[in-house]
Amino acid sequence: MADWAPSILSISYDESLLRTREWLLRGAGFTVTSALGFTEATAHCSNDAFDLVIVGHSIPRKDAKALIEKVRSHNHTRILSLRRQGDEPVPGADHSVEPSEGPDVLLAAVKSALGMK
């Protein structure tokens, strides 16, 4: 990766999934901030700027919609929604992927959402 590393806010209600995603993304050269839960995520959305926000599939749909609205109220950051197999994408997300398809699929979705090759 170049000198500049895109910054990502990764949000989940499941700490082990959050840490695994953080490890994977950092290993791929991204700068990652992890937020465990709605309150922590909204604080980051209000105070920090990110190139991408990842909304994990462990977040209830109602909370995911509220988080997306919060992000959109502060900036135009791209949003990637992770969803369970068979679930519809969360409205308002720019991109959506099923992470159960594997880490390579998740990394490809992150790069695509960021406009990277």
RASUL-V774497 format. One record per backbone hydrogen bond with DSSP energy under -0.5 kcal/mol. NH is the residue of the N-H (numbers start at 1). CO is the residue of the C=O. Records with the same first field share a line. If there is no record, write none. Layout:
BEGIN
NH = CO, CO
END
This chain:
BEGIN
6 = 4
8 = 31
9 = 52
10 = 8, 33
11 = 9, 54
12 = 35
15 = 13
18 = 14
19 = 15
20 = 16
21 = 17
22 = 18
23 = 19
24 = 20
25 = 21
26 = 22
27 = 23
28 = 24
29 = 26
30 = 25
31 = 6
32 = 30
33 = 8
35 = 10
37 = 12, 35
41 = 37
42 = 38
43 = 39
44 = 40
45 = 41
46 = 42
47 = 43
48 = 44
51 = 7
52 = 7
53 = 78
54 = 9
55 = 53, 80
56 = 11, 54
59 = 56
64 = 60
65 = 61
66 = 62
67 = 63
68 = 64
69 = 65
70 = 66
71 = 67
72 = 68
73 = 69
74 = 70, 71
75 = 71
78 = 51
80 = 53
81 = 79, 95
82 = 55, 80
83 = 97
87 = 84
93 = 90
94 = 79
95 = 79
97 = 81
99 = 97
101 = 98
102 = 99
106 = 102
107 = 103
108 = 104
109 = 105
110 = 106
111 = 107
112 = 108
113 = 109
114 = 110
115 = 112
116 = 111
END
